Amino acid sequence: MFINQDCIKAIYCFSKMNNWKQFCGFIKESYDNLKSCDEGNVASYIPKLATADPNLFGISVVSYTGEEYHIGDTSTSFCVQSCVKPLLYMLALEEKGSEYVAKHIGREPSGQRFNSLMFNSENLPYNPLINAGAIMSTSLIKSEEKRDMRYDHIHKSWRTIISGDSDCIGFDNSVFLSEKDSASRNIALSYLMEENSVFPNGTNIENTLDLYFQSCSMTMTTKYLARFAAVMANSGLDLHTGERRISASVLKDTLCVMYSSGMYDYSGRWSTDIGIPAKSGVAGTVFAVIPNVCGICVFSPPLDEMGNSVRAVRFFTELSRRFSIHIFETFIQGLDKKVRLTSVHDEKVADLYKACKEGDVVKLTSILSEDDVDVNVSDYDG
C-alpha cells in the first residue's frame, strides 16, 4: 500500500518551521541568562579591537523562509574580521574553480593556531579559514584588476548575496590602519608563501595584504551576517525570490571547511558537540548555518583562550543541548530525545512521518482528522 505522491508533495511544499515562537523564546531565555557573563577578554593583538565594549551582546536569527528574530545589540556594527574568510573562499572558487584553488589552498584542519607559520606537506596553507589560507584566497580574486575594483567586487558580492541595501556593509578605516600597523606575522606568512612559490604568478604581496586587511575591516551587524548564513542554509538561494546567490558546488565546499575548520582550535570539539558549519571572528562574532532551517549570528567581544566569543560558544552549546541541530542527528536513530526545530507536537508528527514512510493510509487518515495536528511541518532536513 502506497500513499499518493501528490499528497506527500503537498505536505512537503507547505512545510515550514512551525515552532518559531518556541525557538525565539529559547533565544530570549539564553540571551537573558548569558547577559551577565563576564568571562573572557576582548582581542588585543589588533590594538583598535582592544577598545571594544565587552558588554555588547546581540543575537540574530533568520530562517530559511525569511523570518527574523533579533535581541540585544543587533544594530551595532562590528568588524567582520575572520568571518569574511568563507566569502573570500567562495569568490576564489567561483572565479577560479575548485581544482585551481586546490593547487594553492589545502582543505584540512591545521591543528595549529590561526596565524601559525606552518604549512602542509605541499607548503600550502592548510585551509582557507586560517590567515595564510585567507590571504591566498584574496590573491586569487580578480587578480588582474586594479585594487579599488577588487575591493568593490568583494563588497558588492557580499551585498548581493544578502540582498542588502547600500549601507548594510560598512568599513572601519581605523581598524584597517591598526591591523596594517600590527601585521608583522601576516607579512611573514605571506613572504614565506612567496618563498615557497605557492602564490599565483605575478602576485603583488603588498596589494594582496592590503586587500585582505580591508576585507577583514568591513563592518556589519548581526542582522546581515545572520542573513548571509540563512542564504547558505537555504541552499544558496535568495530567501524571498529563490534566485541563486551562491552556486551549489561552491556552497558545498565552503560549508565543508566551515564545519571542519571554522572555530580556530575549538573546531574539532565544535563539530562533535555542536555539529553545524560555523565561523568565528576575533571581534567577538560567530555565525552558524543550520541547513534547511536558519542562519544565526551572535556578537559578544570577550573571547576565550581559543579566540572564540565566550557568550557565543555557550549559546550554541545550549542550543545543541536543547534542540536537534547537529547534522548527524538527522539520520542516526536513538538521538530523537531533543526538540526538533521543525516540529511542535513531536510524538504526533513522528507518527505522521512514520505513516507516510510505511504507506499506512488508515493511520495517516486518522492522524489528519485530529484538530491539533499541523500538517504544514517538515522534519529537520525537509
Order of alpha helices (4+ residues) and beta strands (2+ residues): alpha-alpha-beta-beta-beta-alpha-alpha-alpha-alpha-beta-alpha-alpha-alpha-beta-alpha-alpha-alpha-beta-beta-beta-alpha-alpha-alpha
